């Protein structure tokens, strides 16, 4: 029997093939079925899947007033929402696109910073198989690397050299 915690700690991995050529309703629509959201918390030295981030409802995003002006959250704790896309080849599943978006959260003052156009751009980049993590701090990149590698060693091994190199800087 699985519980809610198990569900939140699992990647969404290849449910359907949206390119199966049926041409029916929804054909050509971007699918987020193969995308998962990983929260990287460098303050607590952890990374974990929180699928609620796909709808801006992750644990870290709740009960705060949002601003798109970073300077309005001077005491915010840094978090990253990392959009991870998974694809499959004949060899198996792999992390195909990984793009990180910054969030600052000041719980005490119930204020938070998030620049939505950047989040959307990063989600789209992940869907297109791009790696965008060079703007992350070294510690956060290491947390993400360790998480992805430990989550599924085979998926990590089948992932691109670019991803491995970017997360190892």
C-alpha positions in Angstrom: 0.0 0.0 0.0 1.5 3.4 -1.0 1.0 6.6 0.9 0.9 10.2 -0.2 4.6 10.7 0.7 5.5 7.9 -1.7 3.6 9.5 -4.5 5.3 12.9 -4.0 8.8 11.3 -4.0 8.4 9.6 -7.4 9.1 11.0 -10.8 6.4 11.1 -13.4 7.9 8.8 -16.0 6.6 8.1 -19.5 2.8 7.5 -19.2 1.9 7.9 -22.8 3.6 8.7 -26.1 2.1 12.0 -27.1 3.7 11.5 -30.6 2.0 8.2 -31.4 0.5 9.7 -34.5 -3.2 9.3 -33.7 -3.9 12.9 -34.9 -7.0 13.1 -32.8 -8.0 15.8 -30.3 -5.0 17.2 -28.5 -2.6 16.1 -31.2 0.4 18.5 -31.3 -0.3 19.8 -27.7 2.6 20.0 -25.4 2.5 17.3 -22.8 3.9 17.7 -19.3 3.3 14.0 -18.5 7.1 13.3 -18.6 8.1 16.3 -16.5 8.7 16.3 -12.7 9.5 19.1 -10.4 12.5 18.7 -8.0 12.9 21.1 -5.1 16.5 21.8 -4.2 16.8 23.3 -0.7 20.5 24.2 -0.1 19.6 25.5 3.4 18.5 22.0 4.5 20.9 20.1 2.2 18.2 18.2 0.5 16.5 17.7 -2.8 13.1 16.0 -3.3 10.3 15.6 -5.9 7.2 17.8 -5.2 4.8 17.4 -8.0 2.6 20.2 -6.6 5.2 22.7 -7.9 3.8 21.9 -11.4 0.8 24.0 -10.3 2.7 26.5 -8.1 1.4 24.7 -5.0 4.5 23.1 -3.6 5.1 23.2 0.1 7.6 26.0 -0.2 5.2 28.1 -2.4 2.2 28.1 0.0 1.1 30.8 2.4 3.2 33.6 1.0 2.6 36.7 -1.0 4.5 36.6 -4.3 6.4 39.4 -6.0 8.5 39.5 -9.2 10.9 42.0 -7.7 13.8 40.2 -6.0 14.7 43.2 -3.8 11.3 43.0 -2.1 12.5 39.8 -0.4 15.9 40.7 1.0 15.8 38.0 3.7 14.5 35.2 1.5 15.9 31.7 1.7 17.0 30.3 -1.6 15.3 27.4 -3.2 15.3 26.0 -6.7 12.5 24.4 -8.6 14.2 22.1 -11.1 12.1 21.1 -14.1 13.2 17.5 -15.0 12.0 15.9 -18.2 12.4 12.2 -18.8 12.5 10.4 -22.1 13.0 6.9 -23.3 15.1 5.3 -26.0 15.6 1.7 -26.8 18.3 1.5 -24.1 15.9 2.9 -21.4 14.7 6.0 -19.6 17.0 9.0 -19.1 16.9 12.6 -17.8 16.6 14.5 -21.1 16.0 18.1 -20.0 16.9 19.8 -16.7 16.4 23.5 -16.0 16.4 25.3 -12.6 14.3 28.2 -11.5 15.1 30.4 -8.5 12.7 31.1 -5.7 13.4 33.2 -2.5 11.0 32.7 0.4 10.9 34.8 3.6 8.5 32.8 5.8 8.7 35.2 8.7 7.4 38.1 6.6 5.2 35.9 4.3 6.9 37.2 1.2 8.5 35.4 -1.7 10.1 36.1 -5.0 9.5 34.2 -8.2 9.8 35.5 -11.8 7.1 33.5 -13.7 8.4 34.2 -17.2 11.7 32.6 -16.2 9.9 29.6 -14.8 7.9 29.1 -18.0 11.1 29.5 -20.1 12.9 26.9 -18.0 10.0 24.5 -18.2 9.9 24.8 -22.0 13.7 24.4 -22.2 13.5 21.2 -20.1 10.8 19.9 -22.4 13.1 20.6 -25.4 15.9 18.5 -23.8 18.1 21.4 -22.7 20.2 21.7 -19.6 20.1 25.0 -17.8 21.8 24.8 -14.4 24.8 27.0 -14.8 23.2 29.8 -12.8 22.8 27.6 -9.7 25.3 27.8 -6.9 27.8 24.9 -6.6 26.2 23.4 -3.5 22.7 23.3 -5.1 24.1 21.7 -8.3 25.8 19.0 -6.2 22.5 18.3 -4.3 20.7 18.0 -7.5 23.3 15.7 -9.1 23.4 13.5 -6.0 19.6 13.3 -6.0 19.2 12.4 -9.7 22.0 9.9 -9.6 20.7 8.2 -6.4 17.1 8.3 -7.5 17.8 6.0 -10.5 21.4 5.1 -11.3 20.4 3.7 -14.7 18.6 6.8 -15.8 21.6 8.9 -14.7 24.0 6.7 -16.7 21.9 7.0 -19.8 21.7 10.8 -19.5 23.8 13.1 -21.6 27.4 13.9 -20.8 26.4 17.6 -20.9 24.0 17.1 -17.9 26.7 15.2 -16.0 29.3 17.8 -16.7 27.0 20.8 -15.8 26.1 19.2 -12.5 29.7 18.3 -11.7 31.1 21.9 -11.9 
